[in-house]
Every structure is written in C-alpha cells, then in structure tokens.
Amino acid sequence: MDTVNPFAEYIPKKFCLTLDRIVDESPEPHTCDSDIYIVDNVFRPEIKIEGGIDTIRATAVGYKSRLDLCSASDLMEWKGEITPSTLKFYQGQIGEKMLSVVMEEFVSQTRRKSGGNGITVAGEVLRENAKYRRKGYIAEFNDKYLLRFNRTTSFVLLMKTEERSRVGFFRQEKFGIQVSEIDGIGYMQIGGQNYLFVGEASTKDENELQLNSWTDLDKKGRKRINIEDRLFKPLQILFPDYKLIYFVMAPQRAILQNYQKGNGNKNTHNFDEINPLNQFRLRAKTNVIIERLSAINIETIFVPLPDTKPTIYGLAETLYKRIPLTRELLYAMENK
C-alpha cells in the first residue's frame, strides 16, 4: 500500500497512448487527444443478498456489513401515480443502501491494510440511528451550510443563497435555500490524515454513467450552480481538516472499458481487448469528473456495482410490481 496515499491503487491516473506512459507526474502539464485514465486496481467486495427472490425483504451481507436493502415498508414510499419513474425511484433507493454497504466494506478493508506499525486507524460509514429514523438529524453545520440526514444512509446539504429582496430574506426556508443530495458519507483517520468519503450511486442505466448531481438543471428544469460550488467546496468548508474523496458506485459496464486484467504486447494500444499495463481503463465519461475535482484537490474512486443474485434491478422490479396489490389491500382495509 502507498505510504502517502492509502487509496493510491484505486485513484485514476492519466495515461497517454501516444507517449505510452503515465503523464500525471510529468514536470509540465500534459493534455492531448490520446489521453485516457487507468487505475491499478478496482475494489470488488464480495456481497451476497439474503432474501429478495420471492419476498419483498432483502438484506445485503458483506464481510463486515449487513444492511436491509428493501422491505414491505418501502412499498409505502411511492405516493404518486405508478409510472416507469416509480421503478427508477426504487432503483435509486436500493442503490443508496448498496452503496453504503460497499463503502463500509471499503473502510473495513482499508483499516485492516493500514493498521500496524503504530499507525492509528479509525473510520466508519454514517447511518441514521434506528431510534431517530426520519428525524432529519444534523451531522454538521455553520452559519451558511447545514448537513443533515435525509434517509437511513443518505444526506442533504442545505446552503443559504443570496436573497436581495425583503420577501426573499424573510422566507429563505422556501426561496433562499440550495439543496444538494448526497447518497452516502463515510470517514477515515489514518495516522495524522483525515479522509471524508462523499458517496454517489449511479443506478439508472446499466450501460451508462448517469449522475444526477452533475446535471446543469434541477428537477424543475431550472439552471443551477456547478457541483463544485454547490457541494464539494461547501463540504471542504464544513470539514476543513478532512481530505475529500468522491466515491462513485456504478454498473461495471458504465465505468470500465475492459473488464479483466490482461497480458500482451506492450506496444499494443487496443485497450478494449488487451491491457498492456495490466491495469484497468476507465470509460471516457469519467474524465470530466476526475479532472474537475482534481482541480479543487479532490480525488475520485470508481467502484463497480456488486454482481449479486438477485440484482438491485430485480429487487426494484419486485417492489414496483407489488405496489398495486398493496394499495388495493390498504384501500380494502380502510373501507371495511
């Protein structure tokens, strides 16, 4: 393990296909059309799902983690008309919890690797205490930003915006608040260095990386400020003693160009079939994320969505199909 950066094997590096070498450490900044990003290793925890085949309840179980992904109570989460958006909603809900499990496995593994030789190691993934579920308890705040729990494993970051009008000033809870959602948060303390993991799950499309937080428009189609100013810089202010790491979980095909490590001729640049550096190539859509966050001193780790049976998509489909019957039963009970 890298003695300076304990996560170095998972951090993307810029590789130039023309120069045939890594160019991140070049004395002069390098950019060309042949640049790609590679990683030495990909974190793949072994996670199984208990239940969920013919039942609504399903639990994700890892080496050190155990968390319910869905249960009968989730059927009541969707209040509106049943549409394809309903299915996407459940994919997102289950994906957030799977992300929490993957992050916990990552923290646990890093603790095992980094411990020893007098190095103090601590860390955990934050989850809402069952006793205070859905209370929106605050994790951190200052005079401009407030970070609080949203659901069991997710958070919202609230930020005051500039309101010039008198009406806006007195009604900031409605007009003067910028909201950013965070799918998961974890932290680690390794020796004298603190790390904060900002987690996001991409589950909408099995073949394409789709991160809601990176879109320029909000849910109502209004233009919003960029993600650096809306999310990451505020977190750097709230946690000044922590180095931020963006932890992205997405389907494997959405983030990796090649799936298996390979051997081959070092002069061969066909990364789709052969990986001459015995490393993993990231898909081009990850480039903008890596480069924009690197500019504000934030590193990114991409992790494949665990391959489970049933998949999170299968679990979401089960919930989706059970909603009509659940509503009928509730209606019948209420009108007895």
DAZINOR-V787353 format. One record per residue. N is the residue number from 1. SS is DSSP state (h for helix, s for strand, l for the rest). Layout:
BEGIN
N,SS
N,SS
END
This chain:
BEGIN
1,l
2,l
3,l
4,l
5,l
6,l
7,l
8,h
9,h
10,h
11,s
12,l
13,s
14,s
15,s
16,s
17,l
18,l
19,l
20,l
21,s
22,s
23,l
24,l
25,l
26,l
27,l
28,l
29,l
30,l
31,l
32,l
33,l
34,l
35,s
36,s
37,s
38,s
39,s
40,l
41,l
42,l
43,l
44,l
45,l
46,l
47,l
48,s
49,s
50,s
51,s
52,l
53,l
54,l
55,l
56,l
57,l
58,s
59,s
60,s
61,s
62,l
63,l
64,l
65,l
66,s
67,s
68,s
69,s
70,s
71,l
72,h
73,h
74,h
75,h
76,h
77,l
78,l
79,l
80,l
81,l
82,l
83,l
84,h
85,h
86,h
87,h
88,h
89,h
90,h
91,h
92,h
93,h
94,h
95,h
96,h
97,h
98,h
99,h
100,h
101,h
102,h
103,h
104,h
105,h
106,h
107,h
108,h
109,h
110,h
111,h
112,h
113,h
114,h
115,l
116,s
117,l
118,l
119,s
120,l
121,s
122,s
123,s
124,s
125,s
126,l
127,l
128,l
129,l
130,h
131,h
132,h
133,l
134,l
135,l
136,l
137,l
138,s
139,s
140,s
141,s
142,l
143,l
144,l
145,s
146,s
147,s
148,s
149,s
150,l
151,l
152,l
153,l
154,l
155,s
156,s
157,s
158,s
159,s
160,s
161,l
162,l
163,l
164,l
165,l
166,h
167,h
168,h
169,h
170,h
171,l
172,h
173,h
174,h
175,h
176,l
177,s
178,s
179,s
180,s
181,s
182,s
183,l
184,s
185,s
186,s
187,s
188,s
189,s
190,s
191,l
192,l
193,s
194,s
195,s
196,s
197,s
198,s
199,s
200,s
201,s
202,s
203,l
204,l
205,l
206,l
207,l
208,l
209,l
210,l
211,l
212,h
213,h
214,h
215,l
216,l
217,s
218,l
219,l
220,l
221,l
222,l
223,s
224,l
225,l
226,l
227,h
228,h
229,h
230,h
231,h
232,h
233,h
234,h
235,h
236,h
237,h
238,h
239,l
240,l
241,l
242,s
243,s
244,s
245,s
246,s
247,s
248,s
249,s
250,s
251,l
252,h
253,h
254,h
255,h
256,s
257,l
258,l
259,l
260,l
261,l
262,l
263,l
264,l
265,l
266,l
267,l
268,l
269,l
270,l
271,l
272,l
273,l
274,l
275,l
276,l
277,l
278,l
279,l
280,s
281,s
282,s
283,l
284,h
285,h
286,h
287,h
288,h
289,h
290,h
291,h
292,h
293,h
294,h
295,l
296,l
297,l
298,l
299,s
300,s
301,s
302,s
303,s
304,s
305,l
306,l
307,l
308,l
309,l
310,l
311,l
312,h
313,h
314,h
315,h
316,h
317,h
318,h
319,h
320,h
321,h
322,h
323,h
324,h
325,h
326,h
327,h
328,h
329,h
330,h
331,h
332,h
333,h
334,h
335,l
336,l
END
